[in-house]
Every structure is written in C-alpha cells, then in structure tokens.
Amino acid sequence: MPVPSHVSPALRPAEPQPDSTPTPTLRPVLRAATSAAHDLLDSTVGALDLAAPADYARFLRIQFVARAALEPELAAHLGDLAPPSQLGLLRADLAALGAEAPHVRLACVIPATADPLGACWALAGSHLGNRAMLHGLGAQAGADWPTSFLADEGMAAYWKGLRPRLDRPAAADDPAIESAQAVFALFLAAVRAEGVPPPAKRAAA
C-alpha cells in the first residue's frame, strides 16, 4: 500500500537497495576451490631440480602419466574443443634424455555432473607454470636441453582462446569446480606413482 506523502521520512519503510556485490567470475572461483591441492602440487614438483637429468625425467614422467589419462577423457567430452595433446612432446623430451615414456596407467573419469571447462582451465593454465620453469632453467641446462614440452606454443594458444570462456559468472558450487579438482587429484596421483615424496617427508628424510 502506498505511504502517504505527509508521513515523516523516518517512518517510511526503507526502499530495497540493489546488491552491489560483484558476481565472481569462474577463474577466481576455480583458483579458490583448488588452492590447497595446487599448493601441494607446486611445492612437491617445485622441489625437483629440473637442470638435473634424473629429476627432469621424473618431472616429464609425471606429466606424461597424468596427461595420458586426462587427454582422452577430455577429447571424449569436448572433441575438437579439448586442449591439444602434449604426449608427443613429452615422449620426445624423454627420448632426448635417454628415457622411455612410463607404462603406468591411471584412471581419470570426469563425472557427468561436472563441467569439463574446469579441467580445461587446470590443464591449459599449467602452461603458465611451464613457462616460468623454462625461464628458471635459463642457462643452467644448456642450449641442447630438451624443452619442447615446456616451450609448447600450442597450449599457449589454446589458453589464450580459453580465457574468455572463464570470464562467465560463477557460484561457489559451480559444476566446473568438480572437474578442476579431479585434474589436481590426478596429477597428485601421478606424483605418487613416480615416487616423489611431499616436501614435509622429503625434509624429514
């Protein structure tokens, strides 16, 4: 019912105010939901000396095992929209080190309720870390060090095309979170399969 104009403003009901809180986009939502697993993965893999052939081979094997499980799963869900395969690059780098691609096979299933966009974010976004590793190697490893995986331009181009899709609004229970978390769990499983201990256990040894 309208309020008479002669009523004191102090007695009038307050007008509802629009919610000025900005709606978060998908990227920060995914980062928040995976931060603990991401930190654990970074600290574990980051302790490897990539300028040492043995540690570098371990790093490449971890990448191969995880991606060998994930790439076919994303291709089945997304077809041509899936991230490009990097298995050939990893095989080439391992061969240059005199190592073979691992035969370990892990299972990866993206739930039907999940949005695979989160998995694409996790996988393609890792190229940013790869570039940082490549830069960190610098002159330590020499000009003939095999870096075709770290320097891959195909994943960089895919990431550039993916970024606009990550700018959509997202809630704390967005279905893309589930697939992103599955990717980090898969990479941590690959780390364990390679026998790389977490930092706390390594320090105590």
Salt bridges, closest charged atoms under 4 A:
ASP42 OD2 - HIS38 NE2 3.39
GLU73 OE2 - HIS77 NE2 3.28
ASP115 OD2 - ARG168 NH2 3.18
GLU153 OE2 - ARG131 NH2 3.25
ASP174 OD2 - ARG168 NH1 2.75
GLU194 OE2 - ARG58 NE 3.87
GLU194 OE2 - ARG61 NH2 2.76
